[in-house]
Amino acid sequence: MRKLAKDAGVPVFAPREFYAGRINEGLEITNFLRRFTTESHGYMNARRKKVGEDKTSDVLDWVYGYYRLVLES
């Protein structure tokens, strides 16, 4: 894709190339993970009221761990 875009004269950026110097990456990661935790708790409470207990909490724990692995590496 990158080569096709360049061949077509389209500027191509990796995410870090695009936002370099525009954000504090560590702070954004911390804030994202904090929001994920806060919002997932609210989501789980609403879901439990609607459908009862299920494995959604386990899935969200896995997703959180995945985000940490990717974002903090």
C-alpha positions as CSV (number, residue, x, y, z in Angstrom):
1,M,0.0,0.0,0.0
2,R,2.7,2.4,1.0
3,K,4.5,2.0,-2.4
4,L,1.2,2.3,-4.3
5,A,0.4,5.6,-2.5
6,K,3.9,7.0,-3.1
7,D,3.8,6.0,-6.7
8,A,0.5,7.9,-7.0
9,G,2.1,11.0,-5.4
10,V,0.2,10.6,-2.1
11,P,2.1,11.5,1.1
12,V,2.5,8.5,3.3
13,F,3.0,8.6,7.0
14,A,3.3,6.0,9.7
15,P,1.3,7.0,12.8
16,R,4.4,8.2,14.7
17,E,5.6,10.1,11.7
18,F,2.2,11.9,11.6
19,Y,1.9,12.9,15.2
20,A,5.6,13.4,16.2
21,G,6.0,16.5,18.3
22,R,2.2,17.0,18.5
23,I,1.3,14.9,21.4
24,N,2.8,13.4,24.6
25,E,2.6,9.7,23.7
26,G,3.1,8.4,27.2
27,L,0.5,10.7,28.6
28,E,-2.0,9.8,25.9
29,I,-1.5,6.1,26.5
30,T,-2.0,6.5,30.3
31,N,-5.2,8.6,29.7
32,F,-6.5,6.1,27.2
33,L,-6.0,3.1,29.5
34,R,-7.6,5.0,32.4
35,R,-10.6,5.9,30.3
36,F,-10.9,2.3,29.1
37,T,-11.0,1.1,32.7
38,T,-13.5,3.7,33.7
39,E,-15.8,3.2,30.8
40,S,-15.6,-0.6,30.8
41,H,-16.8,-0.7,34.4
42,G,-19.8,1.4,33.5
43,Y,-20.5,-0.8,30.5
44,M,-20.2,-4.0,32.6
45,N,-22.7,-2.6,35.1
46,A,-25.2,-1.8,32.4
47,R,-24.7,-5.1,30.7
48,R,-25.2,-7.1,33.9
49,K,-28.5,-5.4,34.5
50,K,-29.6,-6.2,30.9
51,V,-28.4,-9.8,30.4
52,G,-27.0,-10.9,33.8
53,E,-23.5,-12.4,34.3
54,D,-21.6,-13.6,31.3
55,K,-18.0,-13.7,30.1
56,T,-17.9,-10.1,28.9
57,S,-15.8,-9.1,31.9
58,D,-13.2,-11.7,31.0
59,V,-13.1,-10.4,27.4
60,L,-12.7,-6.8,28.5
61,D,-9.8,-7.9,30.8
62,W,-8.2,-9.6,27.8
63,V,-8.7,-6.5,25.6
64,Y,-7.2,-4.2,28.3
65,G,-4.1,-6.5,28.5
66,Y,-3.8,-6.5,24.7
67,Y,-3.9,-2.7,24.6
68,R,-1.3,-2.5,27.3
69,L,0.9,-4.9,25.4
70,V,0.7,-2.9,22.2
71,L,0.7,0.6,23.6
72,E,3.4,0.2,26.3
73,S,5.8,-1.8,24.2
